Each structure stands twice: as C-alpha cells, then as structure tokens.
Amino acid sequence: MDLCYTEKQVKNKILSERSETKLTDQKKRTAALALAGMLFTGTVSVQAEPVKYTNMGFAMNTIVTETIYSEGEDITSEILAILTSLDQKYLSWTAGDTEIGRINAGSGSLVETSPLVSGWLEQILEISERSEGALDPTMGQVISLWDIDGENPHIPAQEEINDALTHVGYEKVSIEDTGVTLEAGTTLNLGAEGKGIGSDLVMSYLKDQPEVTAALINLGASSMMTYGNKPDGSPWKVAITDPRDKDSSEYLGVVALGADEFLSTSGDYEKYFEEDGVRYHHIMDPATGAPARSGLMSVTVICDNGLTADALSTACFVLGEEKAFPLAESYGAELLLVGEDYTISMTPGMQSRFELMKQNYSFKAGTD
C-alpha cells in the first residue's frame, strides 16, 4: 500500500532512507539491465522492466515524497527542482523578485505577467466566483494579521480585521492581455492553490518523459498526484489523516486513486493555535476575516487537475457541507467531508474508493 506519511513521520524518515533507497534502486536497475543482456543476444531489442525510484526532499516549504517507476534514470531531483523553481520564481507572495511578489508590490497599477501566472489566476478567479467568494486569492493582509503559520500567531483586534477586509475581494483582481492589476492595497496569496499548481507542473513534466511509466508524488501529505498505473495493476492507495490524531500511525482511512488523478485535503489540524479552549486554524473565511466555522474538520477532494483540487478543498471547507457538494459536483470532483461531530459524508464516487480505519468516526446516513 502506498500510504503517505504525515509531516512529522516523514521528517523522521528522511535521513535514514534517502541514501539507502537510491543505492538500492540503482542496484536493481543495474541487475535488470545485466539480466536482459544475458537473456537476449543478436539484434533483438530488449526493454528493461521499470525500476522503482523513491526520494524524500524539501520544496515549497513542505516535505515532498516521490515514487517513480521508470525505464530510464532517476529523475526525482528534477521534480524537486521544478517545485523549488515554482516557489522562487512565481508564487512566493512576500519576495519582491517573484511574479506574485511583483504584482503585490505594484498594486494599483498594471504589472506585466507571464501567461502561466495569468492562466493560474484566471482559473482561481473562476472558482472564486463559483464558490461565492469562499475561495479568495486576495486574503494576504488577513493572513498576515493572524500570522498563524508564523512566529506570533494571535487573535487580532476586530478593528484590524475590518480594516484588512477592505482590501479583500477577488473582484479586486483584473487580468488583462499583458498583465495583472490589483486594486491599491490588495495583496495576493496563492497558498491555498500553490501545491496544486506544483502538481500540475510535475504532471506536465512527467508526460514529456517517455521512460517514466508511473509515479506517486506527495506534497506535505495534503496534496498528492498519480501518474499512470502501478506496474502491478493495483490502485494507488493513500492515507487520509485523522484530523484529531494527526501524528498517530493510525489513519482515518485509505483512498484508492487511479491514473492521472489529484487529491487535496484541507483541515483545521494542519496549522493552528488554541486560546481559551478554542482552535484558531489557518483556513480563513473571506466573509469574516477569521478562521472558517463551517462545522467541518477536514475536506478531501479528488479530481483531474491539481489547482482545482487544492482550490476546491479550501472553498468546500469554508462553505460547509450544504454548499460544498454542489460545488464539487459541478467540477466533476469527488468529495469527502469530516464533520466536527465525527461523521463522514461523501459523494457516491468517493464511497467506492474510501475505506474507514477509525472506529470513533461514523458515516452519515446514505454514505456508508
């Protein structure tokens, strides 16, 4: 089973497994090629069996685990380089030398952008509109105010939140032929979509590598993608974290994925702090400027596009169960919701994929 680890578990495994894995994979490849040469002679062309390469690294401020099946060389380092370049050249919203950083620095005026960035923003703004603003890429000031992922997470004064919200609204982003214009004072933050964008770029890269037959890429245990089918024909299987027991070796459940699919999970357990018994998490509601209170602990989405999967998992978390299902279904996506009451609800297609492993959770009527 290709279970994906939590951040904490992965960090503990990196140093001990990286060198051993690469050495073992190289030995396997050498043995396969040698065996092919022994078994066949003359003009007969022999194609080696795919070799399994695995790697763990760090990119986009998260742990990345890779499993690649290839008839060629190990390309795991190239995949890490793609993700690192994406963050450093395009997505970092505070650095002045990235495209998003330059757009933020030039708010109030037209900033020239690449077709890549303009395309990502067009896709994000469409989901923002269809989700009635539950997804909003202009939450930069609100996110900075709460600093939940920083060194000083705290509850801001309501006056500060109200002021920051005056600069929030996806309608404040205008995409033109040559670039992007933000309303003065507005700040872009594509953190909700970044890993999905990275997954899309990796998928595009893998499709240009004819020697690669299959792959499973995991970005921080919240965004995952599959490429091709496993050599043994079995489904890819990935673990879904228990939102109230995230560091346990026991998962909420396991989801089966097919070829060329993207999975994204958003939850209130990923980044948060507690004060007076209340959990303040990083998934902000653009309507309130505060952590979303939708009755959900976790949302998992499966679809055929990485950016869409990431964006939908955030939007559905903010919307709550009643509005999440129509939105996901409008994109042909599968959806799994974990409620604060420890109940699980799913789309019909997810029901055939998901296996529950924790007995303290139960299915809502009609979803078991």
N, C-alpha and C positions, 0 to 999 in steps of 0.2 A: 504494500500500500504506500502511495506517495504522499504521506502525511506531511503537512507543512508546519514547522515549529513556530512557537511564539518568539518574540524578540529576545526574551531572556534566555530561552533554551538555545536559540541559535548562537548567541554570543558565546555561550559556554562551550559550543562545539567547534567554533571556527578554527582556533589554533591547532587543536588536536587532529582535525580531519583534513585540512586543506592539502598539506604536503602528502599525506598518505594516500588520499584519493587520486591525486594527479599521477603519482607514481604507479599506482595500481592500474589506472586506466591506460597509461602508456604501455605497460606490460601486456595488458590484454590486447591492445591494438597490434603490438609487435608480434605476439603469438598468433593472432588471427591471420596476419599477412604471411607469416612464415608457413603456417599450415596450408594456406591457399597455394603457395609456391610449391609445396611438397606434393599436393594432390593433383595438380594440373601442370601439364607441360605443353610444348609445341605452341601453336598460335591461339589456343583457347584463352579468351579474356575472362578473368575472374574478378568478381566484385566482392570485396570483403564485407563481412557482417558489420552492421553498425556497432560502434563502440560507445559505451555509456561514459560520458564525462560529467563530473559533478564539481561544483565550486561554491564557495561562500565568500562574499565580499561586502563592501560598503559603498553605497551610492544613493544620491537623493535623500541623504540624512536617514537612511534606514539600512537594515541588513537585507542583502539580496542573495537568495539561494537559487542555483541553476542546476538543472539536469538536462543534458543534451545527448541525443543519440545521433551519431554522425559516422559516415564512412570516410571522413577526412580528418583534419586536425582539430585540436581543441580550440574552440572559439569563445570560451566563457569570458576571457579577458576582454574581448572585443565588445561583448554585450555590456559589461560593466562600463566600458569607455563610452558607449552610446548614452547610457543613463547619466553618467557624470557630466558629459558634454551638454546634455539637455538642460540640466540644472544650471550649469555655469554660464551657458551662452544664451539661454532663453527664459527660464522660469523663475529664477531667484528674484523675489519681488523687492528686496531691500538693497541688493547690489546695483550700483549705478551703471555697470557695464553689461547687463543683460537686456534683452529686448523688453521684458516686462518692467525691469527697473528703469529703463529709459522712458517708457510710457508713463510710469508713475512720476518720475522727475519732471516730465514735461506736461503734466496735467494742465488742462486749459488751452492746449494748442495741439495741432496735428503732429504726430510723431510717426516717422516712416517705419514700417514694419515689414518683415518677410511674409511671403504667402503662408508659410507654416503657422506663424502666430496668428495672423488674421483668420486662417481657417479654424484654428482651435477656438478662438474667441467667438466666431460665428456659431459653431456647434454648441458652445457653452451658453450663449445668449438664447439660442433656441430652446434649450432645456430650461433655462431660467424662466422664459415666458410660459412654456407649457406647464411648469410646476407652480405657476402663480407667484414667482419670486422666492420659493423655498430654497432654490439654489441661486446664489448671487455672488459673482466674482469680485464685487466691489466692497467686500467686508474687511478690507485691510485695516482701516482705522479701528474698527471694533475689536478685531483680533489682537491688535497691538495693545489696546486698552486693557483687556483681560490678561494678556500675557500668560495664558495657561500653559503654553509649551516653553516658556522662558524661565528666567531666574526669579521673577516676582509675581507669581500668579495671585490674583486678588479680585475682590468684588469692587468694581468701580462705582463711584457715585452716580446716581441716576442722571444728574445733570451732565456728567461726562458722556454717558451713554447716549443721551438725547442729542448732544452736540455731534457725536460721531455718526449717528444715524442720518444726520442731514447730508452726509456725503456718501450715503449708501443707496444703491438702486441700479439695477442692471441697465435701466434706460439711460443712465449717465455715460454709457459707452457707445461711441459712434464709430463704425467701421467704414472706411472709405477706400477708394481704389488704391491709394498709395500709402495708407497708414491708418492709425487709430487715434481718436481724440477722446480724452476723458474730460468730464466737467471738472472745473477747477476745484481742487481739494479732494477729489475722489482717488482712491487707491485700489489697484488691482491686487488680488491674491489668488493664485490658482492652486493653492494647496489641496483643495478638495478634488482636483482633477489631475494633478501632476503625475502620480504613479500610473494612472490610466493612459495618459499621453505617452509616458515612457514605455508602457506595454505595447502600445500601438506601433511605436518606432521599432521596438525589438521584433515584433511580428513582421513588419515590412522587411527588416534586415534578414530574418530567417528565411523568408520566401525567396530571397536572392541568393541563398546558399544551397545549391543543388545537392551537396553532400550531406546536409542535415535532414534527417528523416523525421525527427520528433523532438519535442522539448517541453519542459515544465519550468516556468520562471515564477518565482515568488518574491514579491517586493514587500518586505516587512510584515508578512502574514496577513495583510489586509487587501492586497491587490495581487492576483495571480492570473497567469495565462498559460494556455496549452497550445502547442503547435504540432499538428499531425497526430497520428495514432501511436500508442505504445507498441513496441515491437511484438509483444505477446498478444496483442489484440484486446487486452482488458481495458476498462475505463481508467482514466486518471482519477485518483481519489485524493481529495484534500480535506483537511480537518477544519472545522469551524470552532472558534474559541468559545468557551463558556464565559459569558460576559461578567459573571460574578465569581469566577475561579480561573482567571486568565493564565496564571502561572502553573496550573496543575498539569500533570501529564495526561489527565483525563479530559477529553474534549467534549463539547456539546454534542457534536455529531460529525458525520462524514458525508461529503457531497461528491457525486460522480460527475466528471466532466468528459465531454467528447473532444474531438479535434477542433482546434482553432476557436477556442472559447475564452472568455474573460470573466473573472469573478472578482467582485469587490465587496468588502464588508466594512461598514461604518458602525462604531459602537461608542457608548458613553464610558467605556472602560479603558480606552486607548490612552487618552491624556486627560487628566482631571485633577482637581484637588477637592478636599472636603472642609467645610466650615460649619460648625454647629449641627453636625449630622446631615448636612445637605451636600450632595455631589454636584460640583460645577465642572462640566466637561467641555471639550473643545468644539463641539458641533453647534455653531451659533445659529439662532433663528433671526433672519434678517428683519423680521417684523418687530422684534423686541430688543435686539442687540444683546441678548443674553442666551445662555445655553438652552437649546430646544427642550421643551417639556411636552413630549408627544405621547408619553406612555410606553415608549419603546426603549429597550436596552441595546438592541443590535439589529442591523439590517444587512442582508446579503443579497446581491444581485448577480445574475448570470446573463450575459448577452454576447453579441458578436463584435463588440467594439470596446476597447479599453476605456477611452474617455467617457463614453456613455455609461459604462458600468460604474465607474467612480462617481460621476455626477449624479446618477440616479440613486446610488446608495445614500448619499448625503441628502438629496432632496426628499427621498422617501422617509428618512429618519425624521426630518423636520416636519413633514406633512402629517405623519401618523398613519395608522392602519387604514382608515376610511378612504383617504385620498391617495395613498401610496399604491394600492393595487391598480386602479385605473391608469395611473401614470406609467407604471412599469409595463403594463399590458399594452399600452399604446406604442411602446417601443419593441414589443415582442420579447421582452425580458422576463426571466424567471425571478421570483422574489420569495425570500424567507424572512419573516419578522419574528423577533423575540421580544415579548412584552415584559413590562415590569412585574406583571403578575405571574411570570414564569410559564406563560403559554406561548405556543408556536403556531403561526399561521403561514400558509404557503400558497403559491399558485399551483394549479394542477400539475404542470410540468415539473415543478420542484419536488412534488410528493414522490415521484418515481426515482428521484436522484438522491434524496436525503435519508440517512439512517441515524436516528437518535441514539445517543450513547449515555445520556444522563437521565436518571430516573426521577429527579426532582423537577423536571420540566414535563409539560403535557401538551398535547395537540388540541387546538380549538376544534369544536365540532365541525365536521366536514373536511378536516385536513389531516386526519390520521390514516 
